[in-house]
Amino acid sequence: MVTIKDVAREAGVSVATVSRVLNDNGYVGADTRKKVMEAIAELNYSPNEVARSLYKRESRLIGLLLPDITNPFFPQLARGVEDELSQAGYRLLLGNSDENIQKELDYIQTFVQNNVVGIITATNHVDYKIYEALDLPLVLLDRASENYPAVFADGREGGRLAAKTLIEKGSKRITLVKGPANIKPAQDRFQGAIEELSQADVDFSVLSTTSYSFEEAQGWAEELFDKFSDTDGVIASNDIVGIAIVHEALERGKRIPDDVQIIGYDDIPQSRLSYPTLSTIRQPAYEMGREAAKLLIRTIKKEPGVEQTIQMPVELVERKTTRKD
């Protein structure tokens, strides 16, 4: 493992000089700085960010907790967070909780032990009071709470928009796939869709689900058509479930969108690659990640007038699983 002493030896300078270059602290001549940077590149040296933060008493580490990195929506959030933090000179520690509260607690402890200066979380256990003892800035991402700053999309409007679209495009027997009860954004979408469907001259049914996972999505799709075989419109709980429903409809000989129209939610990259391509409600995941990072940085710096909630707009993305007007 390459050390700072190896860099100093390669550059022909003292360890103190290399340290000044790394920490941008104190005067170092241009030629000397160049030698040090060339030695770092040649040896592929990577300074220990935790050690540097302890030495300088100024950490540049941020913790990010995601509930399920196999769901393509969450890496989009993470990329937005990382890009914004990197631009501001911060580094990211990533944790995947798998919706497991013990794993979430373990990652929080790991973040604290690594001297993070703030945490962004997109998990679902904020109301379990596991964050109350933390003396750290916290921002919620794709979640909302009265107790913490938060960045989220307008889920209720997204649900309304999905329902309104199917109604306007002629669906009369609509199935609404309700997302997991413990995930507030899923319930916001559900409530928005119910509000719109209840005011329309259509029949609608509800299929309750307990996860967004790839493993279970196919099962939900099969159950949907077993229970509601004559449905001619489906509002999926997310794109993963939506794509599974597309596949199952085709397996059963249904024509899309003539026999059944399907709308997903999130606009993950895979929704553009399914066949037929999936109409969906787009959440601006990357932009949400960047906004959460900005909000956390402003909170860390204790800037005045920092927003407590940032609600971002959603939009309909029409592809091939809904009819043309």
C-alpha positions in Angstrom: 0.0 0.0 0.0 1.4 3.3 -1.1 2.0 5.8 1.8 2.7 9.5 2.0 6.4 8.6 2.7 6.6 6.9 -0.6 5.2 10.0 -2.4 7.8 12.2 -0.6 10.6 9.9 -1.6 9.4 9.7 -5.2 9.1 13.6 -5.4 12.3 14.2 -3.5 10.7 16.3 -0.9 9.7 16.0 2.8 6.6 14.4 4.1 5.5 17.8 5.5 5.7 19.2 1.9 3.5 16.5 0.6 1.1 17.1 3.4 0.9 20.8 2.6 0.1 20.0 -1.0 -2.6 17.5 -0.1 -4.3 19.8 2.4 -3.6 22.9 0.4 -2.2 24.4 3.6 0.9 26.6 3.6 3.2 27.7 0.9 4.5 25.3 -1.7 6.4 26.5 -4.8 4.8 25.7 -8.2 7.7 23.4 -9.3 7.6 21.5 -6.1 3.8 21.2 -6.2 4.1 19.8 -9.7 6.7 17.2 -8.6 4.4 16.1 -5.8 1.3 15.8 -8.0 3.3 13.8 -10.6 4.5 11.5 -7.8 1.0 11.0 -6.6 -0.2 10.2 -10.1 2.8 7.9 -10.8 2.3 5.9 -7.6 -1.5 6.1 -7.8 -1.6 7.4 -4.2 -5.0 8.0 -2.5 -4.9 9.9 0.8 -7.1 8.5 3.6 -10.0 10.9 3.7 -10.9 10.0 7.3 -7.3 10.5 8.6 -7.1 13.8 6.8 -10.4 15.0 8.3 -9.2 14.0 11.8 -5.9 15.8 11.2 -7.5 18.9 10.0 -10.5 18.6 12.3 -12.6 19.3 9.2 -14.3 16.3 7.6 -15.5 16.4 4.0 -17.4 13.1 4.2 -21.2 12.7 3.8 -23.2 9.5 4.4 -25.9 8.5 2.0 -28.4 5.7 3.0 -30.5 4.0 0.3 -33.2 1.4 0.9 -32.5 -0.9 -2.2 -29.7 -0.3 -4.7 -31.2 -3.0 -7.0 -34.0 -0.6 -7.8 -32.6 1.5 -10.6 -34.4 4.6 -9.3 -32.1 4.9 -6.3 -28.7 4.8 -8.2 -30.1 7.8 -10.1 -30.7 9.6 -6.8 -27.2 8.6 -5.7 -25.6 9.9 -8.8 -27.2 13.3 -8.4 -26.0 13.5 -4.8 -22.5 12.4 -5.6 -22.1 14.8 -8.5 -23.2 17.8 -6.4 -21.1 16.8 -3.4 -18.0 16.2 -5.6 -18.4 19.6 -7.2 -18.4 21.1 -3.7 -15.4 19.2 -2.5 -17.1 16.5 -0.5 -16.8 12.7 -0.6 -19.6 10.1 -0.3 -20.0 7.1 1.9 -22.8 4.8 0.7 -25.0 2.4 2.6 -27.7 0.1 1.4 -30.2 -0.9 4.2 -32.3 -3.4 2.3 -35.3 -1.9 4.2 -33.8 -3.5 7.3 -33.8 -1.3 10.4 -30.8 -3.1 12.0 -28.7 -2.6 8.8 -29.8 1.1 8.8 -28.6 1.5 12.4 -25.3 -0.2 11.6 -24.7 2.1 8.7 -25.5 5.1 10.8 -22.9 4.0 13.4 -20.4 3.4 10.6 -21.0 6.9 9.3 -20.5 8.4 12.7 -17.3 6.4 13.2 -16.0 7.7 9.9 -16.5 11.3 11.0 -19.2 12.3 8.5 -20.5 15.9 8.7 -24.0 15.1 7.5 -26.3 12.4 6.3 -28.8 12.1 3.5 -31.3 9.2 3.8 -33.9 7.8 1.4 -35.0 5.0 3.8 -38.3 4.5 5.5 -37.5 4.5 9.2 -37.1 8.1 10.0 -40.2 8.1 12.1 -38.8 5.3 14.2 -36.8 7.9 16.1 -33.4 6.3 15.2 -32.0 9.6 14.0 -33.0 11.7 17.0 -29.8 11.1 19.0 -27.6 12.1 16.1 -25.9 15.5 16.4 -25.6 15.8 12.7 -27.3 17.6 9.9 -29.8 15.3 8.2 -31.7 15.6 4.9 -34.4 13.3 3.7 -34.5 12.3 0.0 -37.6 11.0 -1.7 -39.2 11.0 1.8 -41.0 13.7 3.8 -41.2 14.5 7.5 -42.2 17.4 9.7 -39.0 17.1 11.7 -36.2 17.2 9.0 -35.4 19.1 5.8 -36.6 17.0 2.8 -36.5 16.8 -1.0 -39.2 14.8 -2.7 -41.4 14.8 -5.8 -45.1 15.6 -5.9 -46.4 12.0 -5.5 -50.0 13.0 -5.1 -49.9 14.9 -8.4 -48.1 12.0 -10.0 -50.9 9.6 -9.0 -53.6 12.0 -10.3 -51.7 12.5 -13.6 -51.5 8.7 -14.2 -55.2 8.2 -13.5 -56.3 11.2 -15.5 -54.2 10.0 -18.5 -55.8 6.5 -18.5 -59.3 8.0 -18.1 -58.8 10.5 -21.0 -57.4 7.7 -23.2 -60.5 5.6 -22.8 -59.8 3.0 -20.1 -63.0 2.0 -18.3 -61.9 -0.9 -16.0 -58.8 0.4 -14.3 -56.6 -1.5 -11.8 -54.5 0.5 -9.4 -51.5 -1.2 -8.0 -50.9 0.1 -4.5 -47.3 0.3 -3.4 -46.0 -0.9 0.0 -48.0 0.6 3.0 -44.8 1.6 4.9 -43.5 3.8 2.0 -45.1 7.3 2.2 -44.4 8.3 -1.4 -46.2 5.2 -2.6 -49.2 6.1 -0.5 -49.1 9.7 -1.8 -49.3 8.3 -5.4 -52.1 6.0 -4.4 -54.2 8.8 -2.8 -53.7 11.0 -5.8 -54.9 8.3 -8.2 -57.9 7.4 -6.0 -58.9 11.1 -5.9 -59.0 11.2 -9.7 -60.6 7.8 -10.2 -63.3 8.5 -7.7 -64.5 11.5 -9.7 -64.6 9.7 -13.0 -67.2 7.4 -14.7 -65.0 4.3 -14.6 -64.8 1.1 -12.6 -61.6 0.6 -10.7 -60.0 -2.0 -8.5 -57.0 -2.0 -6.2 -54.2 -4.6 -6.0 -52.2 -4.1 -2.8 -48.5 -5.1 -2.9 -45.7 -5.2 -0.2 -42.6 -4.5 -2.2 -41.0 -3.0 -5.4 -38.5 -5.8 -5.9 -37.7 -7.5 -9.2 -38.2 -10.9 -7.5 -41.8 -10.2 -6.6 -42.9 -8.0 -9.5 -43.7 -10.9 -11.7 -45.9 -12.4 -9.0 -47.9 -9.1 -8.7 -48.4 -9.1 -12.4 -49.7 -12.6 -12.5 -52.0 -11.9 -9.6 -53.3 -8.8 -11.2 -54.5 -10.6 -14.4 -55.8 -13.6 -12.4 -58.0 -11.3 -10.3 -58.9 -8.7 -12.8 -58.7 -10.4 -16.2 -60.9 -7.8 -17.9 -58.9 -4.8 -16.8 -58.2 -2.4 -19.7 -55.9 0.1 -17.8 -53.2 -0.4 -15.1 -51.5 2.2 -13.0 -48.4 0.4 -11.7 -46.8 1.2 -8.4 -43.4 1.8 -10.1 -41.7 1.0 -13.4 -40.3 -2.3 -12.3 -43.9 -3.5 -11.6 -45.1 -1.8 -14.8 -42.6 -3.7 -17.0 -43.5 -7.0 -15.3 -47.2 -6.2 -16.1 -46.3 -5.5 -19.7 -44.6 -8.9 -20.0 -47.4 -10.7 -18.3 -50.1 -9.0 -20.6 -48.2 -10.1 -23.7 -47.8 -13.6 -22.3 -51.6 -13.8 -22.0 -52.1 -12.6 -25.6 -53.2 -9.1 -24.8 -52.5 -6.3 -27.2 -50.9 -3.2 -25.8 -52.2 -0.6 -25.8 -55.4 -1.7 -27.6 -56.6 -4.2 -25.0 -54.8 -2.8 -22.0 -53.0 0.4 -21.3 -50.2 0.5 -18.7 -48.5 3.5 -16.9 -45.5 3.1 -14.7 -43.9 5.4 -12.2 -40.3 6.8 -11.9 -39.0 6.7 -15.5 -36.1 4.5 -14.8 -33.8 3.9 -17.8 -35.2 0.4 -18.3 -38.7 1.9 -19.1 -37.2 3.1 -22.4 -35.9 -0.4 -23.2 -38.9 -2.5 -22.5 -41.1 -3.7 -25.4 -43.3 -2.0 -25.9 -41.7 1.0 -24.3 -43.4 2.0 -21.0 -45.4 5.2 -20.6 -44.7 6.5 -17.1 -44.7 9.3 -14.6 -41.2 10.8 -14.4 -39.7 11.7 -11.1 -36.6 13.9 -11.6 -34.4 11.5 -9.6 -31.0 12.9 -10.6 -32.1 16.5 -10.0 -33.6 15.4 -6.6 -30.3 14.0 -5.6 -28.5 17.2 -6.5 -31.0 19.3 -4.6 -30.7 17.2 -1.5 -26.9 17.5 -1.6 -27.2 21.3 -2.0 -29.7 21.5 0.9 -27.4 19.5 3.2 -24.3 21.6 2.3 -26.3 24.8 3.1 -27.4 23.2 6.4 -23.8 22.2 7.3 -22.7 25.7 6.6 -25.5 27.1 8.7 -26.6 29.4 6.0 -29.6 31.6 6.9 -33.0 31.0 5.4 -32.4 27.4 4.4 -35.5 25.7 3.0 -37.1 22.9 5.0 -38.9 21.2 2.1 -38.2 21.1 -1.6 -41.0 19.6 -3.6 -40.2 18.9 -7.2 -42.6 18.5 -10.2 -43.5 15.2 -11.9 -44.4 14.8 -15.6 -46.1 12.3 -17.9 -43.8 10.5 -20.4 -45.9 9.0 -23.1 -44.5 6.0 -24.9 -46.0 2.9 -26.4 -48.1 1.4 -23.6 -50.8 4.1 -23.8 -52.9 5.1 -26.8 -52.3 8.1 -28.9 -54.9 10.8 -28.7 
